[in-house]
Amino acid sequence: MDPFSLAIGGALVGGGWLIGRFGSRRTKSETAQTPAVCGCGHDLALHDREAGHCHAETFRKTGVGIKAWSRCNCQRYTGPTPLEEFFAPTPLPPTQ
Protein backbone atom coordinates (compact mmCIF):
# COMPACT_ATOMS: atom_id res chain seq x y z
CA MET A 1 0.00 0.00 0.00
CA ASP A 2 1.23 3.40 -0.97
CA PRO A 3 1.05 5.86 1.98
CA PHE A 4 0.70 8.85 -0.36
CA SER A 5 -2.46 7.39 -2.01
CA LEU A 6 -3.91 6.55 1.41
CA ALA A 7 -3.34 10.14 2.57
CA ILE A 8 -5.04 11.58 -0.54
CA GLY A 9 -7.96 9.17 -0.17
CA GLY A 10 -8.35 10.07 3.48
CA ALA A 11 -8.24 13.76 2.65
CA LEU A 12 -10.95 13.32 0.01
CA VAL A 13 -13.19 11.40 2.41
CA GLY A 14 -12.64 13.96 5.18
CA GLY A 15 -13.24 16.88 2.82
CA GLY A 16 -16.46 15.30 1.53
CA TRP A 17 -17.65 14.72 5.07
CA LEU A 18 -16.92 18.35 6.04
CA ILE A 19 -18.72 19.71 2.97
CA GLY A 20 -21.72 17.49 3.66
CA ARG A 21 -21.78 18.36 7.33
CA PHE A 22 -21.29 22.13 7.18
CA GLY A 23 -22.29 22.98 3.61
CA SER A 24 -25.50 24.79 2.75
CA ARG A 25 -28.60 22.64 2.66
CA ARG A 26 -31.88 23.24 0.92
CA THR A 27 -34.92 23.14 3.10
CA LYS A 28 -38.33 21.90 2.00
CA SER A 29 -39.67 25.45 1.82
CA GLU A 30 -37.00 26.43 -0.71
CA THR A 31 -37.63 23.44 -2.96
CA ALA A 32 -41.44 23.48 -2.77
CA GLN A 33 -43.17 25.15 -5.68
CA THR A 34 -45.52 27.98 -4.92
CA PRO A 35 -48.67 28.45 -6.98
CA ALA A 36 -48.80 31.18 -9.61
CA VAL A 37 -50.38 34.21 -7.95
CA CYS A 38 -52.25 37.10 -9.54
CA GLY A 39 -51.74 40.73 -8.54
CA CYS A 40 -54.75 40.47 -6.22
CA GLY A 41 -53.01 37.71 -4.24
CA HIS A 42 -55.19 34.81 -5.41
CA ASP A 43 -54.09 31.95 -7.65
CA LEU A 44 -55.37 31.00 -11.11
CA ALA A 45 -57.84 28.46 -9.72
CA LEU A 46 -60.00 31.26 -8.26
CA HIS A 47 -60.25 33.18 -11.56
CA ASP A 48 -62.88 32.50 -14.22
CA ARG A 49 -61.25 31.30 -17.47
CA GLU A 50 -63.67 33.06 -19.86
CA ALA A 51 -64.72 36.21 -18.01
CA GLY A 52 -61.47 36.62 -16.06
CA HIS A 53 -62.93 37.97 -12.80
CA CYS A 54 -61.90 36.58 -9.43
CA HIS A 55 -64.30 34.40 -7.40
CA ALA A 56 -62.45 34.82 -4.09
CA GLU A 57 -63.85 36.69 -1.13
CA THR A 58 -61.87 38.91 1.21
CA PHE A 59 -62.60 40.08 4.75
CA ARG A 60 -62.85 43.88 4.54
CA LYS A 61 -63.79 46.72 6.81
CA THR A 62 -67.07 48.21 5.55
CA GLY A 63 -67.78 50.78 8.21
CA VAL A 64 -66.88 51.88 11.70
CA GLY A 65 -65.98 48.63 13.42
CA ILE A 66 -68.00 46.58 10.91
CA LYS A 67 -66.24 43.87 8.91
CA ALA A 68 -67.80 41.67 6.26
CA TRP A 69 -66.89 39.30 3.47
CA SER A 70 -66.82 40.98 0.08
CA ARG A 71 -65.96 39.85 -3.41
CA CYS A 72 -62.45 40.47 -4.77
CA ASN A 73 -62.31 43.44 -7.17
CA CYS A 74 -59.88 41.74 -9.58
CA GLN A 75 -61.25 41.87 -13.15
CA ARG A 76 -58.57 39.87 -14.97
CA TYR A 77 -55.86 37.33 -14.06
CA THR A 78 -52.49 39.11 -14.34
CA GLY A 79 -50.19 36.35 -13.10
CA PRO A 80 -47.85 34.14 -15.13
CA THR A 81 -49.33 32.18 -18.03
CA PRO A 82 -49.70 28.45 -17.27
CA LEU A 83 -47.59 26.20 -19.49
CA GLU A 84 -50.63 24.22 -20.64
CA GLU A 85 -52.20 27.31 -22.17
CA PHE A 86 -48.91 28.62 -23.50
CA PHE A 87 -48.00 25.52 -25.53
CA ALA A 88 -51.42 24.18 -26.53
CA PRO A 89 -55.06 25.27 -26.26
CA THR A 90 -57.30 23.42 -23.85
CA PRO A 91 -59.00 20.47 -25.61
CA LEU A 92 -62.22 20.54 -23.58
CA PRO A 93 -65.00 21.55 -23.94
CA PRO A 94 -65.33 21.27 -27.71
CA THR A 95 -66.28 24.50 -29.44
CA GLN A 96 -67.82 22.94 -32.56
C-alpha positions in Angstrom: 0.0 0.0 0.0 1.2 3.4 -1.0 1.1 5.9 2.0 0.7 8.8 -0.4 -2.5 7.4 -2.0 -3.9 6.5 1.4 -3.3 10.1 2.6 -5.0 11.6 -0.5 -8.0 9.2 -0.2 -8.4 10.1 3.5 -8.2 13.8 2.7 -11.0 13.3 0.0 -13.2 11.4 2.4 -12.6 14.0 5.2 -13.2 16.9 2.8 -16.5 15.3 1.5 -17.7 14.7 5.1 -16.9 18.3 6.0 -18.7 19.7 3.0 -21.7 17.5 3.7 -21.8 18.4 7.3 -21.3 22.1 7.2 -22.3 23.0 3.6 -25.5 24.8 2.7 -28.6 22.6 2.7 -31.9 23.2 0.9 -34.9 23.1 3.1 -38.3 21.9 2.0 -39.7 25.5 1.8 -37.0 26.4 -0.7 -37.6 23.4 -3.0 -41.4 23.5 -2.8 -43.2 25.1 -5.7 -45.5 28.0 -4.9 -48.7 28.5 -7.0 -48.8 31.2 -9.6 -50.4 34.2 -8.0 -52.2 37.1 -9.5 -51.7 40.7 -8.5 -54.8 40.5 -6.2 -53.0 37.7 -4.2 -55.2 34.8 -5.4 -54.1 31.9 -7.6 -55.4 31.0 -11.1 -57.8 28.5 -9.7 -60.0 31.3 -8.3 -60.3 33.2 -11.6 -62.9 32.5 -14.2 -61.3 31.3 -17.5 -63.7 33.1 -19.9 -64.7 36.2 -18.0 -61.5 36.6 -16.1 -62.9 38.0 -12.8 -61.9 36.6 -9.4 -64.3 34.4 -7.4 -62.4 34.8 -4.1 -63.8 36.7 -1.1 -61.9 38.9 1.2 -62.6 40.1 4.7 -62.9 43.9 4.5 -63.8 46.7 6.8 -67.1 48.2 5.6 -67.8 50.8 8.2 -66.9 51.9 11.7 -66.0 48.6 13.4 -68.0 46.6 10.9 -66.2 43.9 8.9 -67.8 41.7 6.3 -66.9 39.3 3.5 -66.8 41.0 0.1 -66.0 39.9 -3.4 -62.5 40.5 -4.8 -62.3 43.4 -7.2 -59.9 41.7 -9.6 -61.3 41.9 -13.2 -58.6 39.9 -15.0 -55.9 37.3 -14.1 -52.5 39.1 -14.3 -50.2 36.3 -13.1 -47.9 34.1 -15.1 -49.3 32.2 -18.0 -49.7 28.5 -17.3 -47.6 26.2 -19.5 -50.6 24.2 -20.6 -52.2 27.3 -22.2 -48.9 28.6 -23.5 -48.0 25.5 -25.5 -51.4 24.2 -26.5 -55.1 25.3 -26.3 -57.3 23.4 -23.9 -59.0 20.5 -25.6 -62.2 20.5 -23.6 -65.0 21.6 -23.9 -65.3 21.3 -27.7 -66.3 24.5 -29.4 -67.8 22.9 -32.6 
